Each structure stands twice: as C-alpha cells, then as structure tokens.
Amino acid sequence: MLYCAAEPWRGFARARREPMSEDARRFAPAVARNKAAITEILARHLPSTGLVLEVASGSGEHALHFAAHFPALRFQPTDPDAAALASIAAWREEAPLANLLPPLMLDVMADGWPVPNADVILCINMIHIAPWEATAALMRGAARILPADGRLFLYGPFKQEGAHTAPSNATFDDSLRIQDARWGVRDLEAVARTASAAGFAAPVVELMPANNLSVIFHRVP
Ligand SMILES: C[S@@+](CC[C@H](N)C(=O)[O-])C[C@H]1O[C@@H](n2cnc3c(N)ncnc32)[C@H](O)[C@@H]1O
C-alpha cells in the first residue's frame, strides 16, 4: 500500500471501465484533495512558458490537471514504476492535451536522466517515500538540467527543526517507517542543506493544507 499524503488513507485505486477491459488509470485520493491548492502556488511560481519536468508523477493526475491549467507550459510526466507510466499514458489518452508529453521512465537515482533540460522540476510527495539518498540524487539531477534561476518545486509533509509540525504527520511518519525503514518524513533544514550543496539558494516555503508544505528552490546562477 502506498500513502501519498500526510494522512493514513489509501494511496492508489484502480478503475474498471468494462467488465472485460481493465483501465490502467489510477486514482490517488490525495491528488483530488491537494491539486487545487498546489495549482494556486504554481501560478505564483511557474514561469509563463517553458518545460516543466515532473518527477514521480504517480497516477499522472497532477500532470493532467496542471497541463490543463497552464496551457503555455509543456509538462513532461515521469516515474520509475511501470504501472504508474501506464496510468499516466491512459489519463493522457483519455484527455489529450497538446502540452502534455508522453510519460518517460525516470528514476532519480539513475546517473542519466532521459530529459536533458527543463525550466522547472516538480516533485510531489516523493522524498519521504524513498530512501534519503533519493533526495540528494534529486537535487544533483535537478541542478544538472535546470538553467540558472530554474526552479525545483517540492510538496509534501516536512519536519521543521527536527520536530513534526502536527500529530498526523508523526503518525504518518511512523506508518512510513514500518513499511520501509529507509522512508520517513524529511527534515526541511536537512533538505535545504542538501539542495544548497547541489547549487540551490535557500527555499521559499509556503504553508499548505493538511500540514504539508510547498518548498521552492531556485538554482543559483
Ligand atoms: C506517493 S507517490 C506520489 C505520486 C504523485 N506525485 C502524487 O502526488 O500522487 C510516490 C511516487 O514516487 C515514485 N518514486 C519512488 N522512488 C522514486 C525514485 N527513485 N525516482 C523517481 N520516482 C520515485 C513512485 O514510483 C511513486 O509514483
């Protein structure tokens, strides 16, 4: 089971269109709850044009939603998981948008990423559901492909100064660590130090509903 938000509800559900044909689209309940709030923040932080690389797109619902809201930007969804890639492709087929590119396989831990340049990188609800090394790999990869002043946008639950910001985040953190001892809600200051080492300025932090944060890093010129 995969949790996608700081509350212990189910991650993905599959859809079935007809009794004989399985629908590859996945539905992440957290996306329905957080996409409007994230879109508001993106509207303030995205450039007006350019390529947005989404790392860890999961079901693909965010990419579809953002592409519909920001038609002058191009969105490149990615994920390392084959079922996620199938879901993203199925959503894209269901609601074709000229600015939503076909999904690509991207594991942040890989040496080479399949996208050589991007103006913005989005990474929503990934760094706590992956080993800590994935955060450093994300920062290094992002620094490689973003231009000077390019933006790396993270969203999710964070600890601040070593402490959880809400009891629900502490419970969520426990549930993550039970699933995989290498997972866990990250400390904002440790994430910012890792970003700084890779070449990013101190982040802009936006408070989000349900004790989540949007954390926006600018690549230092
Ligand atoms: C909780 S889901 C979040 C999906 C989506 N961003 C959302 O908010 O619904 C975590 C995602 O991180 C992806 N992921 C895990 N490890 C990764 C890695 N090393 N590189 C890239 N993505 C990874 C998983 O495949 C999964 O799709």
Ligand as a Chemical Component Dictionary entry (heavy atoms), coordinates in Angstrom:
data_LIG
# 
_chem_comp.id                   LIG 
_chem_comp.type                 NON-POLYMER 
_chem_comp.pdbx_formal_charge   0 
_chem_comp.three_letter_code    LIG 
# 
loop_
_chem_comp_atom.comp_id 
_chem_comp_atom.atom_id 
_chem_comp_atom.alt_atom_id 
_chem_comp_atom.type_symbol 
_chem_comp_atom.charge 
_chem_comp_atom.model_Cartn_x 
_chem_comp_atom.model_Cartn_y 
_chem_comp_atom.model_Cartn_z 
_chem_comp_atom.pdbx_ordinal 
LIG C1  C1  C 0  3.320  8.662  -3.040 1  
LIG S1  S1  S 1  3.598  8.531  -4.726 2  
LIG C2  C2  C 0  3.347  10.202 -5.275 3  
LIG C3  C3  C 0  2.885  10.255 -6.679 4  
LIG C4  C4  C 0  2.387  11.632 -7.158 5  
LIG N1  N1  N 0  3.451  12.601 -7.207 6  
LIG C5  C5  C 0  1.263  12.117 -6.274 7  
LIG O1  O1  O 0  1.449  13.087 -5.536 8  
LIG O2  O2  O -1 0.199  11.485 -6.306 9  
LIG C6  C6  C 0  5.398  8.369  -4.768 10 
LIG C7  C7  C 0  5.948  8.221  -6.166 11 
LIG O3  O3  O 0  7.363  8.313  -6.099 12 
LIG C8  C8  C 0  7.889  7.459  -7.091 13 
LIG N2  N2  N 0  9.283  7.173  -6.765 14 
LIG C9  C9  C 0  9.766  6.401  -5.767 15 
LIG N3  N3  N 0  11.098 6.312  -5.838 16 
LIG C10 C10 C 0  11.489 7.071  -6.885 17 
LIG C11 C11 C 0  12.752 7.362  -7.486 18 
LIG N4  N4  N 0  13.889 6.836  -7.008 19 
LIG N5  N5  N 0  12.779 8.180  -8.571 20 
LIG C12 C12 C 0  11.646 8.709  -9.061 21 
LIG N6  N6  N 0  10.408 8.453  -8.540 22 
LIG C13 C13 C 0  10.334 7.638  -7.472 23 
LIG C14 C14 C 0  6.978  6.234  -7.022 24 
LIG O4  O4  O 0  7.074  5.415  -8.183 25 
LIG C15 C15 C 0  5.615  6.902  -6.851 26 
LIG O5  O5  O 0  4.980  7.128  -8.081 27 
# 
loop_
_chem_comp_bond.comp_id 
_chem_comp_bond.atom_id_1 
_chem_comp_bond.atom_id_2 
_chem_comp_bond.value_order 
_chem_comp_bond.pdbx_ordinal 
LIG C1  S1  SING 1  
LIG S1  C2  SING 2  
LIG S1  C6  SING 3  
LIG C2  C3  SING 4  
LIG C3  C4  SING 5  
LIG C4  N1  SING 6  
LIG C4  C5  SING 7  
LIG C5  O1  DOUB 8  
LIG C5  O2  SING 9  
LIG C6  C7  SING 10 
LIG C7  O3  SING 11 
LIG C7  C15 SING 12 
LIG O3  C8  SING 13 
LIG C8  N2  SING 14 
LIG C8  C14 SING 15 
LIG N2  C9  SING 16 
LIG N2  C13 SING 17 
LIG C9  N3  DOUB 18 
LIG N3  C10 SING 19 
LIG C10 C11 SING 20 
LIG C10 C13 DOUB 21 
LIG C11 N4  SING 22 
LIG C11 N5  DOUB 23 
LIG N5  C12 SING 24 
LIG C12 N6  DOUB 25 
LIG N6  C13 SING 26 
LIG C14 O4  SING 27 
LIG C14 C15 SING 28 
LIG C15 O5  SING 29 
# 
